[in-house]
Amino acid sequence: MNNPDRKPEWLVDDLGPKGAPFIKLTDFAPPPEESHGSLFLPDRLEKGYHVEEIRDGVYWVSVGWYDCMFVVTGRGVIVLDAPPAIGERLLSAIEDVTDEPVTHLIYSHWHADHIGAATIFGPGVKIVAHERTRDLLARFPDEYRPLPTETFATDATLDVNGVKVELSYKGQNHTEGNIFTYLPKQKVLAAIDIASPAWVTFRDCDSSENLAAWEQAHHQILEYDFDTVVSGHVSRIGNREDVEEGIEYLDDLVRFSREALETIPMEYFHAGMDGPYRAAFRAVEENYFAALVNYVTKKTLDRKTSNGLRWEERLNGADVLTKHNAFSILEKTRLERTHNGYLLRDGTPSSDKFFI
């Protein structure tokens, strides 16, 4: 039995500046009620999962942290993703509403946290994914993520008993091979690891690989005629207004990140580099990025947004997680976007907006 007064051996909390700081629940602002979603629904609390019909045979399954969806076609069930955090409870959710077998499994992308329970459906299911997803799974094999049996390059339509599911790959965003899954009749769109309805995106922009494309993907969502968006996280399905809200937050991070890079000189932190600490250039980098992150975080959280509220009043976790997302946007701006010029031969910048 756990002893709450005894610190577990694995808990390392004495590293000081060498380690990651811990945070208390009271450090978070009270989350907006709109973000609660499935977290406090009686069936999720009782059974460990929540399942509800979105429209015309399309169902959403949530455990309050991860979610996915499935479609009952009359001749089998099509499932999108199999998160291990849901695991066999996904089977229970399907059995709650139908006795049809699962015939098709769609992989949104190759990440294990979304498809790492794929084997629960057995060997007979058809697995559909983008060809890059198959390449990555073949390169990094996992017994719990079987290789897709059918792949496509750009667009494909899955038709089971007249139920159409449109699959589209618009290029790398969160990761290579991450697809949009759209049911045109039901106007339901799955854009996994892109939108996060009513929540700030998970730290470091959900570990997305290409931030410029991830930002673009939010706008690509709005190109669809949809009423409901399934995101894979956190505890709510979303709508168009939720996606637009997420874009506004992301636009703030992008705008203030560029402003910070064009405003704060790294040279300010060079003082003290001479003498016995000449080798500690990493200290300069740490302080420079701390200044950048704090600048972006303050600007983002202080701003009154389009509806008059601040982000911590609109998005769950914005107050504490914005600093992590700011770092990712700052670093990816340096990697993926223009630096507004370069240094000339004499060491002066070619533009007054140039940054390192």
N, C-alpha and C positions, 0 to 999 in steps of 0.2 A: 504494500500500500504506500502511496506517495505521502511523504511528510512535507507539508508546505513550509515548514520552518528550516528544512535542511536543503541546502543548495546542491543540485545534482552535480556529479563529477564532470559532466560534459559542459557545464555552464561556465564559460570564460568571460568574466566581466571586470578584469583588472588590467587591461592592456593600455588604458589611457589613450593617448593620441595614436598609438599603433593599431588600435582595434576599432570596431564598429560600435557606436553608442547604442544603448538600449533606450526604448521609449515607453512611457507610461500611458495607459488609457486616457488619463486626464490631460495628456498633452494635446489630444485631438479636440477640435471644436465639436459640439453636438452635431451629428450628421443630419442633413436634410431628410425629412420624413419621406420624401419622394424616392429616396435611394434604398429604403428598407427592402422593398421587393419581397422575395421569397424567404428572407432570413427569419421572419417571425411568423410565418404561416403555420397553422396547427398541423397540417399533414406533413410538412417538412420536418417540423420538430418531433413529430411522433414517429414517422417512418424513415426519416433521414433523407427524403427527397420530395420534391413537388412536381406534379405533372398536370399540365392544363392544355386544353385545345385552343390553339390560336385561331384557326379557321379551317373548315372543310377538310378535316382529317390530318391537319398539320398540328403536331404537339410539341410543346416545349418542356424539357426536363431540367430541373435545377436542384442543386444541393446547397445553394446559397453562396457558392464560391465559383464553381464551374457549372456550365450548362451546355446543352446540345439540343438537337431536335430530331423528330422522326415523322414519317408520313405514312399513313395507312392508305393503301391503294385499292383494296378489295381483292388483290391477288398477291399479297405480300407487303412487307414493311420496308421502306427505305429509311436508313438511319444516316444522319450526318454526325460523324465523330463518335468516339467512345472514350471519354476521359477516364483515366484510372481513378480519379477522385470520386467519380460516380460509380464506376465498376459495374458489378452485377445488379446494382439497384436500377440501372437502365433497363435490364431485362424485366424487373418487377414493374417498372413504369409502363413498359410496352404491354405486359400482360394485364395491367389494370384496365386497358382500353380495348384490347383486341386479342384474338387467338390466332391471328395470321402470323406466319413465320417471317423472320427477317430474311429478305432475299438479296438486298443490296446495302452496302456500306460505303459511304462517301468519305474520303479523307479531305478535310479542309486544307491541311498542310501536314508536314511530316513530324512536327513536334510531339514528343511523347506525352506531354501533359494533356493533349487533346485526343490522341488516338491510341494511347498505351494500353487500353483494355480491349483492343480489337478482337482478340482471340475468344472473347466470351460468346461470339456468334458462331463459332465452329468453322470447319474447313469448307463448307459448301456455299458460303455467302460470296457474292460477286463484290469485289472491292474496286471502286472507281476513284481515280486521283489524277492529278496533273503528272506529266511525264517527269518533271524535275523532282517531284515528291518520290516517285519510284526510284530515280537515280540516287537520291540521298539515302533512302532506306536500304538500297542495295549496297551502298558504300559503307553505311554504318548499321549493320543488321541488328535486329532486336526480335527475339522470338515472340514478343507480345504485339508487334506491329508487322503482320504479314505483308509481303509485297502486294501491291495492287494487281488485280487481274486484268483491268482495262484502264488505259491511260489516254489522254488527249493533250494537244499542244496549245490550242488557243481557246476554242469554244466547243462545247458538246451539249447534247440534250439527252437526258435519260427519260424514257417514256415507259412507264409500267402501268398497264391497264388504263391507258389514257391520261394518267397523272404525269404531267411534264415537269421536269426539274432541269433548269438551265444552268450550266456550269461555265464559268468564264475566268480566264487567266489574263490579267492586265499587266503582268510583269511583277518583278520582285517588289514586295512592300514590307510587311512584317518579316517575311522570309521568302526565299525562292519557293515557287510552287503554290503559294497561298491563293486560294480561289474564292470567287464569289459564287454563292449557291442561291438560286432564285426560283421561286414558284410563282409564275405570272398570274395564274388564276386566283390564287389565294393572296397575292401581293405580299409575300413573305420573303425576306432576304436574309441570308446568313453571311455576315462579314466578320469572320472570326479573328480575334485579336486586333481589331481596328477600333470600332466604336466601343464605348463603355457607358451605357445609358445611366445617367444620374450619378456616376462616379468619376473621379479623376482617374485617368489611365494608371495602371500599375507602374511602380517605380521604373525609371529609365525607359519610359515610353514602351513598356511591355517588352523590353529587350529586343526591340525591332532592329532589323539589320540595315535597312535603308530608310532613314528618316525622311528624306525628301519624297520618296515614293510612298511611305506610310502616311505622310501628310496629304499627298495627292489622293490616296485611297479613300480618305474621308470624303473628299469631294466627289469621287467616283461613285460612292454609295448614293449620293443625291441624284445621280443620273438615272437611277432605277425608279420605276413607279411602284412604290412599296408603302404599306401601312405599318408593317412590323419588321424590326430588325433584331436578329439573334446574334449576339456578339461573342459567346463563349464564356463571358464573365459579365457581371459579378452576381447580381441577384435579381435582375430585372430584364424583361424584354424591352425594346425601345421603339421609338417612332421617329419621324423626320425631325421633329423639334429637338429630340435628344441628340441626334447627330449634329444638327446645326449648333447646339450648345457646346458640344465637344470641339467643333471646329473653331468656335470663338475662343475657347480656352487655349487651343493649340496655336491659333494666330497670335495670341498675346505672348506665348512663350517664344515663338519664332521672331516676332518683331522686337521684343525686348532683348533677346539673345544677340541679335545683330547690333542693336543699339549699344549693348554692353561691350561687345567686341570692338566696336568702332570708337568707344569712349574711354575705356580703361587701359592705360599703357602698362605693359609688363615691366617696363623699365622702373616704374615706381617701386617695385619689390626687389630691385637689384641691390639696394643699399645693404651693406654688411656682407656682400659677397667676397670682398677682398679679405686677406688675412687667412687665419687657420681654417675657415669654413668655405674656401673657394670651391671645394668639390660638392657642396650641398645645393646644386642647382635645382634638385627636386624640391627643395623648400620654396624656391621662387615659384616654381610651377604650382605647387599646392596653394600658396597664398594668392597667386594670380587667379587661379580657378575658383578659389573660395570667394574672392571679390566679385568675379563674374557671376557666380551662382547666386550670391546674396543680392546683387543688383537686380537680376532678373526676378528672383523670388519676391523681393519687396515690391517691385513695380507691378508684378502680376497680381499679388494678393492685396495690394493697396487700391488697385483700380476698381472703381464702380463699373460693373459690367452693363450690358445693354438693357437689362431690366431693373437697374438701380441697385442690385445686390452685389456683394463681393463673392469671389469664387468659393470661399469656405462656407458660404450660405447656400450655394447652388450645387456644388459637387462634393460628394462624400470623400474625405481624405485630402482635399485640395490644400489645406493648410500645412500638413506635414509632408506630403509626398511631392509637392511642387518643386522643392529643391532638387530632388533626384531627377525629375523630368527636365528641369532647367539644365542640369549638367549634360544630359544626353543631347538636348537640342544644341547647346553651345558647342560641344565637341563635334557633333555631326555637321553643324554649320561650317566649322573649320575644315572638315574633311570633304564635304559634298558641295559646298557653295563657294562663290568667288570670295577672294580676300581683298577685292577692290584694288588690285595692283600687286606691286612687289618692291623690294629694295633695289635702289640704284647702286651704281658702282661705288659712290661715296658714302653709302650706308643710309642715305635719306630715302623715305618712301616716295613712290611715284604718285601717290594720292593721299590727301589728308584723311581719308576714310580707311586707309590700309591698316590691317591688323595681322599679327603673327599667326 
